[in-house]
C-alpha cells in the first residue's frame, strides 16, 4: 500500500540514524550469540544473575529478554534439525521476521534484498503495473482505489473490492508486499484478478493488461455556467501544492472550490500539509505522535498566502486514504470546508524504512497521525458532514420527448449519409473533447450526485455570506 512518506528534518536525523543502527546492531549481536546454543545462553544468563546485583542489571540484558531469545534460538534449532524439508538458517530467520512484522500491524514488514529493491523501483514513480492501491482491511487484501486512467480503472476495478486471487494464487495469508510484487510486471502482459464486491452474488473475474503507470496528480476544470473551480487530486505527489497554487492564481475570480479527493490513496505528508495551509491561516494542521519523542511533530498553518475566504466543499469516499484523510479531516476540524461523500478508508499511521545492512530493510510503523481536534484517523477514517452514496441525480423524465430527440438525431445521421455530407456531430468531436478537458457540463453534474451536492452546498454558503 502506498504509505505517507515524509522527509526527515536534517536536525536530529543523524541522531535518529545512530539510534536505528544501534538497535539493529543489538539484534544482530543477540541473534549471533543465541545461535551458538540455547544451553550456553542459559548458562550465561545464570552466571549473570549470580554476579550482577538487580539494581545494576541492565534492562537490555534482563533475564526475561535473555529467556525470550533463548526460546527463539531453540525454535530455530528445532526447525533446522527436524523440519520435513531442509531449510537453511537464513531462510528460517527471514521467514520468522516476516511473520513477526506482519503480526505487528498490516503496514509493517520485513523486506529481503529482492523486496527492498522492488520497493525502490516502485518509488521512482513509473513502472509496469495496474494502477491500483491496496491495503489490508480485517485481514483481507482490499482495493483502496484504482488510479484514474490506469489499466485497473479502465478494467472496472472499484474501491472496496476484496482481491481473492491474483492469477491462480490465493491472497489469503499473503502480505501486501507479496501481492504488489505479483501484480507488478512487464508492460503489456496480462493478469487476472478475482474480486469479491459488495452486492455482487459471486466473485468477479477481471482481466487486466499491465502498462507503464504515469500519474497526473492534479486536474483543474471550471463548472459550466458558474464561477466554481473543480480541482481533482488523484494522489499526493511532489507537484500537488504547486499545481493547486497555479490553478488558484489562474482563476482569481472563483466564487467557490470543489476539492475532489475520491479514490485518492494518499502520498507525501508535506503536500497534504501544504495543501491545507493554502486554505487555513492558523492553528494545527496535523500532529504526529509515537513512542520515541524525537518522532513527535506538530505541523501548523501560516497566515501568508492563504485563500481563507473562498467557500469550499471536499469530496471523499472509501478510496480516500492517508494524506487525503489528513487534508479532509483538517479542513473539517477547522470548519473550513463541507465534507461530502462516504466515510474514508482509515489509514493514519506513519511508516519509515529502516535499513538492515546494505540490502535488507524493515518497513516499521513508528507513529500515528492526529487531526487538529485530537482525533485519530487510524481504523476510523473521516466521516463526511453530508453522507451520500454515489450515483446519478434522480430526475423526472419525459419519455416521449427523449424518444423524439433520439429519433431526430438518428435521422440526421442517416440523411447525411444519403446526401454524401459529413455528419456535423463528427466534425465537432475534436472541439467537444477539448472543451470537456476544461469544463464540467450540466450532464456531468447530473451523472454524479455527490458532485451535485457539493455544488449545491457552495451555493448555500454563498447565499449565507450575502
N, C-alpha and C positions, 0 to 999 in steps of 0.2 A: 504494500500500500504506500501510496505517496504520503510521506510524512512531512510535517512542518520542519523546515531546515532553518538554522539560524547561524549567522556568523558570530563566533565568539569574540568578544571585545579583546583587544590586544592586552589591555590591563588585566592581569590575573590569568592570562591564557597560559603563560609559561608555567605558572604555579600549578594550574589545573592539570597540565600535561604531566608534570612531575608526579602529582598525586596518582594519576591514572597508571603511569608506568610503574610506580612503586607498588600499587595494588596488584598489577599483572605480574610483577616480579615475585611478589609474595606467593601468589597462586602457583606459579611455575616451580618455585623452590619447594613449596609444600607438597606438590604432586610428585616431584622427583624423589624427595625424601620418602614419601609414602610408598612409592613403587618398590622400594627395596624389600620390605616385608612388613606385614601388619604386626608381627610379633616384636620386631626390633623397634618399631614405632611405639608400641605399647610399653616396651621396656624403657625407652627414653622418657616417656611421659611419667612413668612410675618414679624414675630417678629424679626427674624434675620436681615432682611433687614432694619428694623427700628432702631435697636440698634447698628449695626456694620457699620462703615464707609466703603465705597467702596475700599479705599486704603488698608484696613486691612482685607478685606473679602477674606478668603482662597479660592483658585481655586478649592480645593477638595469639598468644600461646597458651590459652586457657585449656584446662583439662577437657572441657566439653568440645572445644574445637578440635583438639587432637583425637579425641574418640571418634568424632564425626569423620575426620579424614582417614582414620584407620578403617572405619566401616566402608568408606568409599573405595579405599585401596583393596580391601578384602573382596568386595563385589567384583571389581575389575579382574583381580587374580582368578576368581572362581569362573567368570565368563571365559577368560582366556584359556583356562585349563579344561573346562568341561563342556562348553557350548558345542552343539552338534556340528556347526560349521566352523572352520578355522578362521579366526579373526585376529588381525594384528592389533597391537596395543594402541596405535594411533587412531585407527578406525573406532575402537571401543570408546576411547576418551572423547573423540569428536561427536559420536552419537549420544554420549551421556550429556555433553554440553548442549547439544541441540535440544534434547529433552528438557534440560534444566531451564533454558531460556524461554522455550515455548510455554512452560508452566508458570513463568513469572507473569506474563501478560501476552496478549495477542500481537503486540508490536515489537517485542524484544526478540532477538535471535542471535545465534552464533553463525558466523559466516566463514566457511572454509575458504581456501585460496581461490577456488573457482567462483564461489558465490560472491566473494568480495570484489573480484574482477568484473563480474556481471553487473554488480551494483554500480561500479564506477562507470561502466559503459552506459547504463540507463540514465545516469545523471547528466550525461552530455547533452540530452535534450533531443536527439534524433536517433531513432533505432527502428528496427523491424519489429512490428508488434501489431496489437489490435486497437490500441487507443482506449484502454479500459482501466479503470482504477478499482482495485478490490480491497476488501478488509475482512476481518473476522467479526462476525456477529453471532453470539450464542453458539460459538464453536463451528459455525458454517461459513464457508467461503462465499462472501456476499459482494455483489457489484455495488460499489459506492456510486459510480457514474461512468457512462461512456463519454468520451470527449467529442465535442461537436465535429462533425465532418469526417470522423475516422472510420475505419472498417467496421468496428464494433457498433458504432452509432448507425451506420448505413444498413447493417445486417439486422437491426431491431433489438439489440441488447438494451435492457432498461435498468434504471436504478432500482435496487431491491431484489433483483434476480439472484437466486442462490445457484452457484455453479456446482452441479452434482458430479460431472465428469469432464475431463479435458481429453479429447480424443477417446481412447479406451481406458483411461486411468481415473479411478475414483478419487475425489478430493477429500474423502473422509480421512481425518488424521494427517492431512497434508498441511505444511506450513505455507505462509504467504509467499516466502521466497521461492519455495519449490514450485508453487503454482505460477508465479510470474516467469520463472525460467522456462516452464513448459509452454506458456503462451507466447513468449518472445521467440522469434526465429527469423529466418531469411525472408525478405520481402517476396511477395507473390506465391508463397507457399500456403497450402490450405490447413485449416484447423477446424475441428468440430467441438462445440460446447453443448453439453446437455444441462439445461437450466430448469429450475423449479420456480414458477412465477405465481404470485398470489392471484387467486380467482381462476387459474387455469386448471382444468381437471386432471391433466397428466403432464409429465416433464416435456419440455420443448427441445428439439434438436436444431441447433443453429450453426450453419456452416459459414465460415468467415475466411477471407483471403488476407493474410498479413500484408502490411505495407509499411513504408517509412512514415513514422509519425512526426509530423511537424505541427506545432501548436501555435495558432494566433490567439493570444490571450485576451485581447480587448477588441470588441466590436462596438462601433458607435453608430446610432441611427437617430433620426428625429421621427416623431409620431405625426402622421399626416393631419393637417388642419389643427395643429396645436403647437405650443412652444415648449413641449415636453421633450427632454432629451432621454433617449434609451441607451443605457450602457450595459453591455453583456460582457461579463468576465468569465472565461472558461477555466482558467487556472491562475494561480498566483506565481507567475514567473517574475524575473527581474525587470520586466518592462511595464508592469501594471500601473504603478503610480504615475510614471511619465505619460503613459497612454491616456489616462483619465485626465491629467492636467491639460494635455493638449486638446482633448475634447471640450473641456470647460472653457478654455481660452478661445476656441474657435466658435463657441456658441454662447457669447456673453449675455444674450437676452433670454436665455432659457428660464421658463417660469416654474419648472419642476424637473426632477430627475427620477427615473426608474432604474435602479441598480439590480440587474438580473444575475443572481448567484446560484441559480438552479443547476444541479449536476456539476457543481464546481468542487472538485475533491481537495482543494487547498494548494499548498506550496510554501512559499517563503514567508516567514513571520514578519520580516521588516516591510514587506509590501502590504500586508494586511494592516499593520500599524500605520504606515504612511498613508494608506487609503482613508482610514478613519480620521487621521489627523487633518485631512483636507476639509472635513465637514464638522469637526468638533474642535472648539478653541481652547478648552481647558479640562483638567481632570485626568483620571487614569483611563487608559485605553484597554490595557490588559496587564495582568501580573503573572509571573511565573514562580512557582514555589516547589522546592524539592527538599530532600533530607540534608543535602550539603548547602550550607549558607551561601557559598560562592555562586551557586546556580540560581539563586533568587534574583529576580529582576522585576522592575516596575517600569512600564512604558507610558509616558504622559503625553497629552496633546499640547500643541503650541498654537498661540493666537495668530502668528504671522501666516498669511496666505490661506486663511480659512474661508470657505464658502458656507457660512453658517446660516444664511437666510433663505436659501433655496429649499423649498419643500421636497422631501424625499420619500420614496417607497422602495422597499427591498424585497425581492422575490427569492424564496428559498424552498427546498424540498428535501426529501430523504437522501438525495445525492449530494447535498451541500455538507461539506465536512471541513474540519480543521481550520485553516485560515478563513474560509467562508463563514464559519460559525463565530470566529473571533470578530470579524467585521460586522456581521448582522447583529450579534449579541451586544457588542459595544455601542452600536448606533441605537439599539433598542433601550439599553440601560440609560443612555444619555437623553432619551426621548427625542432623538434627532431624526428618526425615520419610523415609518409604519412598516412593520414586517408582515409579509403576506405569503401564504402558501401552505406548506406542510412542515411538520417537525423535522429538524435536521438530523444528521447521522449520529453525532455524539462522539467525536474524536478530539479530545482536548489534552493530549499528553505530549511530552517533549522527548524525542529520541536523539541521541548522539551516536556517532560511530567512533568506537574506541579500538584502535589497532592493537593486535596481539602479535608482536614480532613484525615482520615485513610483509607477510602475505595474508594473514587472517585477521579477523576483527569481530567485535561484538556490536550489535545494534541494541542499545540499552535505554530503557525509559528512565529518565533522571528527574523529571518534574511534571507538574500539571499546570495548565493554564486556568486563570480565574478572571472572570469578567469584572467590570467596574463595580457592580453590586456585590461582588464576593462569591457569586455562584460559579460552579464548575460546569464545564461542557461535557466532560468525560462521561460517557454512557448515558447522558441525559439529553444532550442536544439543546437546540434553541426552539422554543415554542412560539409560533407566529402570533402577532396581535390579532390577525384575521386568518383563521384556518379555513382553507378552501381547496378541494381536490381539483386536479387538472381536468380539462375538458373544454367543450365548446360552450359558448354563451347560448342559453335556451332562447329560442325565438319562435314567434307565431309565423307560420309560412302560408302564403297563398299559393297552393299547388298549381292552380290554373295559370297564374302569371309566370311562375317558374317554368312550366312546360312550354308556354308560349315563347318565352325568351330563348330557351334552349332550341326550340324548333327554328326560330328566326336565324340564330347563329349557324345552325346546321345548313339551312337553305342558302345562306350567303356563301358558305364554303362551296356548296355544290354548284351554285350559279357561277362562281369564279372559275371553276373547272371547265364548265361548258363554254364560257366566253374566252377561255385561254388567258385569263388575267391572274396575276399573283394575288393570293389571299392577303388582304390588308393586315390581318392579325399576324401573319408570319413575318411581314416586313417590320412590325413593331416589336417583335420579340426581343431583339437586342436592346432597344431603348428601355423596354419594360424591365428586363433583367438588371440593367444598370440602375434604373430608378429604385428597384427593390433593395439594392445594396445600401441605399441611403435613407430609405423611408420605411416605416411600418404603416401599412394601409389599414383601412377600416375592416376589411375582410380578415386580415391577420389578427386584429384585436378580437373579432367575433369568434375566431377559432381558438382563442386562449383566454379562458375565463379568469385565470389568475392575473394575467396582464391587464385585462379589462377592469378588474377590481382595483389594481394598483393605480390605473389611470383615474378611475372614479374617486379614489381616496385623495389623490393630489388635487382634484377639482374641489373637493370638500374643504381641504386645508386652505386652498387659495381663497375660497369664499369666506372662511372664518377669519383669515387675515384681513380681508377687506372690511 
